[in-house]
Amino acid sequence: MGHRIDVHHHVIPPVYQEAVDRYAGGTQLDGVDPVHWDRDTHLEVMDRHGIDMALLTVTAPGATLAGDDAPRLAREVNEYMAELVRDTPSRYGALTLLPLPDVDAAIAELDYALDELGHDGVGLYTHYDGVYLGDPRLDRIIDHIAERGVGAHVHPAIPASDPERWGLPPSLYEFTFDTTRATANLLFSGTLDRHPDLKLILSHAGGTVPYLAKRLTYASTIASDLKDREPEDLLGSACTTTPRCRRTPPRSPASRRSSTTPTSSSAATSPTCRSPRPPRPSPGWRTTSTATPSPGSTSTTTGTCSPVRSSASDRSGVDSLPPLPVTLVLAVQHV
């Protein structure tokens, strides 16, 4: 029987709370009540909701809030998460906090966390000081993540602009839209075409991406100058189904320019991809369907990848994020 793995699970290390107190007035997210975190209570909550293992991340804004001190904060947070994993290896995994937008520091920190601390993947935010994923200024870190072959959990951040809030916390609704902003930029910047095997997990069931995926295929219909920027297989890249989804063969540049069809692939005719196939064999991972969890718990969305160990170890959780045959996996959080 497989384990229930929570891939969207936040930790608040003491050093991070100190940074929040120093740089953000004690509140991690604008308009959100302060939250206390301790391991014992956390494990009790996991047990109550049937969560076998959690992949730990820090919620937005992450190390960016420390400004020039971001590399030091990221290092201390990553070491704290690695210590939690060492102390409770059967319950925790860790996703590296990066000191972006400092790309050189982020590359160095990712290598340190993977090679020295044994982290399982990387945590990304939709943007860093207004620089969104897919921006050329972040290309080198995306290239490096792809080269290392690790999965990345993408968490939204409060938008760089300051829209009307109506007295509501931006994370209440803007988080889902910011995930969509980053996804659109990843698609139309060519990032996902350059890295078709890049493994991204989108928070909150993909934000509004599942609802807008078809609309995104109309880009060149709305603005003809977007033809050369269209992804080779938009719905294949933003596939919202399971590892059974198969990307269709990319169209040639000539066929892309001559096509008058508003969709970008033959798989775009329905929310699910046609011609399903069994999941690609992947040691340590298998697909499961998860029952609807109790309020307050988190889980991977039904039908997505649920990790299990394939070899005997004192750690019954993950080795790394899965080598999925799809680019985007959507993670759902029940609150």
C-alpha positions, 0 to 999 in steps of 0.5 A, a space after each residue: 500500500 502506498 504512502 500519502 505524501 504531502 508535497 505542499 507542506 510548510 515549516 517555520 524554522 526559528 531562524 526564518 521566524 526571526 527574519 520575518 520579525 526583523 524584516 516583515 513586522 512578524 507577519 509572513 504574509 500580509 493580512 495573514 495571522 501569525 502562525 506558531 510551528 513546532 515539530 511535535 504538534 506538526 506530527 500530531 496534525 499529520 497523524 490526525 489526517 493520515 499524512 505519512 510524509 511531508 516535503 517541507 518548504 517555506 511559504 512566500 516570500 522566502 529568503 527574498 525578504 532578507 534582501 542582501 542577507 538572503 543567501 545566509 537565511 536560505 542556508 540556515 533554513 535549508 540546514 534546519 530542514 535537513 536536520 528535521 529530515 535526519 531526526 525524523 527520516 520516515 516523516 519528512 523530506 526537504 525542498 531547497 529554499 533558494 536565495 533568488 533572484 541572486 542566480 549565482 547564489 541560488 545555483 551554489 545553494 541548490 548544489 550544496 543542499 542536494 549534494 551535502 544536505 541530501 534534499 529531495 528537490 527544490 522549492 520555487 516561488 512564482 516570482 522574485 521581486 517581480 521577476 517571474 519564472 520564465 524570465 530570461 534573468 532566471 534562465 540559468 537557475 531553471 537550466 541548472 534545475 533541469 540539468 540536476 534532474 530534480 523536481 520543483 514545487 512552485 508556490 505562489 507569491 503576492 503579486 509584485 503590483 499592488 491591486 485593490 484588496 478590499 480589506 482581504 489578504 492577497 493570499 486568499 485569491 491572488 495566489 491562484 492568479 499568480 500561479 497562472 501568471 508564472 505558468 503563462 510566462 513559462 509557456 510563452 517564454 519557451 522555457 518548457 519547450 527548452 526543458 520538456 522533461 522539467 518537473 514542476 508541481 504547481 500549488 493549489 491544484 494549479 491555480 486557475 491554470 486548469 480553467 484557462 488552459 484552453 483559453 491560453 491556446 488562443 494566444 495567436 488568434 488574439 494577437 498574431 505576433 504571438 505565433 512565434 512564441 506559442 509553445 510547441 504543445 501548450 496543452 501537453 506542457 500544461 497537462 493537468 491530468 495524470 502520468 498517463 497523459 502523453 504529450 503529442 509530437 510537437 509541430 514543426 515551425 512551418 506547420 505552426 505558422 500555417 495552422 489556423 486552428 486555435 488549439 496547439 495540439 490534437 490533445 486539446 479537444 478535452 480536459 484529458 489527453 487522448 491515448 492514455 498509456 501506463 505510467 513509465 516505470 520509475 523506481 520509488 514512485 507509483 500513481 495512486 488515487 487519494 480519497 478526499 481528506 479531512 478538512 485541514 489536511 493536504 494531499 496530492 490531487 487524485 490520480 497524481 504521483 504518490 511516492 513510495 520507496 522501492 528499497 529497504 531503508 530506515 526512511 519510508 518516504 521519498 528519494 527525490 521528486 518523480 521523473 514524470 512523463 508530464 511537465 506539470 503536476 498539480 498539487 491540491 491543498 485542502 484548508 
